Amino acid sequence: MENNRIDLEYPLQERDYMSLFMNSPTVKSLKWYVLGGMLILIPIFHLLMSILNTSTNREQVEIWDPFSIVLIFFLYIVTSLVGLRRLKSKARIQGKANYERLYGGRHFLLTYDRAEAEFFLRKQQVRVPVNKNLSVYSTTKNYFFYSGKGMNGAIFLIPKDGSEQHKVGLQAILDDLTMKKGMEIREMEV
């Protein structure tokens, strides 16, 4: 640990990375897209089925009768649950693939440069500046860091437990982020 640089090296557990990945802003926003998409698609599907029924029977069918409203609500609940389950399954598969590709049981190497106010994820060769795009969350076992928007954002974690050198380095990073950079560390339930 130099004066302006703090180097941390620690093992990264798969369950911790999966928790980091599943709670990322990108995965959370995809859940809302699924719910919103179903909210739009189900009434459109019902309207098309009503039009088809009217054209084949040649009689006027009431589109928004009580039975139709109950049916739409039921379809929305079922398709949303199925969509969210599929999203969760695909996110888990992607998270495991990312973990194996990037870490796969190896140690995570992280450098924090106080002078430049940025993290350097050495394995991926990625620089993460400390700015308004960086969010820090505290869980019972780890600190989660999310930077950027969408799939191009960087995510990483720092465990709270470790060697004495690790704890000193982590505390120095947190002090620098909160006191000098004015960042807020929010609590997260996982």
BELKA-V294623 format. One record per residue. SS is DSSP state (alpha for helix, beta for strand, coil for the rest). PHI is phi in degrees with one decimal (999 if undefined). BURIAL is I if it has 16 or more other ideal C-beta (glycine too) atoms within 10 Angstrom, else O. Layout:
ss: (SS/SS)
phi: (PHI/PHI)
burial: (BURIAL/BURIAL)
This chain:
ss: (coil/coil/coil/coil/beta/beta/beta/beta/beta/beta/beta/coil/coil/alpha/alpha/alpha/alpha/alpha/alpha/alpha/alpha/alpha/coil/coil/alpha/alpha/alpha/alpha/alpha/alpha/alpha/alpha/alpha/alpha/alpha/alpha/alpha/alpha/alpha/alpha/alpha/alpha/alpha/alpha/alpha/alpha/alpha/alpha/alpha/alpha/alpha/alpha/alpha/alpha/alpha/alpha/alpha/coil/coil/coil/coil/coil/coil/coil/coil/alpha/alpha/alpha/alpha/alpha/alpha/alpha/alpha/alpha/alpha/alpha/alpha/alpha/alpha/alpha/alpha/alpha/alpha/alpha/alpha/alpha/alpha/alpha/alpha/alpha/alpha/alpha/alpha/alpha/alpha/alpha/alpha/alpha/alpha/alpha/alpha/alpha/coil/coil/coil/coil/beta/beta/beta/beta/beta/beta/beta/coil/coil/coil/coil/beta/beta/beta/beta/coil/coil/coil/coil/beta/beta/beta/beta/coil/coil/coil/coil/beta/beta/beta/beta/beta/coil/coil/coil/beta/beta/beta/beta/beta/beta/coil/coil/alpha/alpha/alpha/coil/beta/beta/beta/beta/beta/beta/coil/coil/coil/coil/alpha/alpha/alpha/alpha/alpha/alpha/alpha/alpha/alpha/alpha/alpha/alpha/alpha/alpha/alpha/alpha/alpha/coil/coil/coil/coil/beta/beta/beta/coil/coil/coil)
phi: (999/-80.8/-61.5/-100.6/-121.7/-121.3/-104.0/-125.9/-136.5/-154.3/-72.7/-114.8/-79.5/-62.2/-64.6/-68.9/-65.4/-63.8/-64.3/-59.9/-67.4/-68.6/-99.0/-68.2/-57.5/-65.1/-66.3/-64.1/-70.4/-63.4/-61.5/-69.5/-65.1/-62.8/-63.9/-66.5/-62.8/-66.6/-63.4/-85.5/-72.2/-63.0/-62.9/-64.9/-61.5/-62.8/-61.9/-64.1/-66.6/-65.8/-64.6/-63.6/-64.7/-65.3/-71.8/-84.7/-92.8/60.1/-130.0/-75.3/-111.7/-73.9/-74.9/-111.0/-73.2/-56.4/-62.3/-64.3/-65.1/-63.6/-62.2/-62.0/-61.7/-61.5/-61.7/-61.5/-61.7/-64.7/-67.6/-67.1/-63.2/-64.2/-63.3/-67.6/-65.3/-65.9/-61.4/-62.2/-63.3/-66.8/-65.4/-63.7/-62.0/-65.0/-62.0/-65.7/-64.6/-61.8/-61.4/-64.4/-68.5/-89.1/-122.2/48.2/85.4/-84.2/-77.7/-90.0/-111.4/-134.5/-125.0/-113.7/-101.1/-66.9/-66.0/-86.1/54.6/-152.8/-95.9/-125.5/-87.2/-67.5/-66.2/-92.6/58.7/-118.7/-101.7/-121.3/-72.3/-86.8/-148.5/-68.0/-82.8/-92.6/-117.1/-122.1/-126.2/-107.1/-113.2/-68.4/-114.4/-142.0/-111.2/-99.4/-121.5/-123.6/-130.6/82.4/-120.1/71.1/-72.0/-86.3/-73.5/-94.3/-130.1/-158.1/-135.7/-128.5/-68.7/-76.5/-91.1/165.2/-68.6/-63.0/-63.4/-62.7/-63.8/-65.8/-63.1/-63.2/-64.0/-64.3/-64.1/-62.9/-62.8/-65.0/-67.0/-82.0/-83.8/-86.2/-97.1/69.4/-80.9/-104.2/-100.5/-94.5/-82.3/-136.5/-91.5/-123.9)
burial: (O/O/O/O/O/I/O/I/O/I/O/I/I/O/O/I/I/I/I/I/I/O/I/I/O/I/I/O/O/I/O/O/O/I/O/O/O/I/O/O/O/I/I/O/O/I/O/O/O/I/O/O/O/O/O/O/O/O/O/O/O/O/O/O/O/O/O/I/O/O/O/I/O/O/I/I/O/O/I/I/O/O/I/O/O/O/O/O/O/O/I/O/O/O/I/O/O/O/I/O/O/O/I/O/O/O/O/I/O/I/I/I/I/I/O/O/O/I/I/I/I/O/O/O/O/O/O/I/O/I/O/O/O/I/I/I/I/O/I/O/O/I/I/I/I/I/I/I/O/O/O/O/I/I/I/I/I/I/I/O/O/I/O/O/O/I/O/O/I/I/O/O/I/I/O/I/I/O/O/O/O/O/I/O/O/O/O/I/O/O)
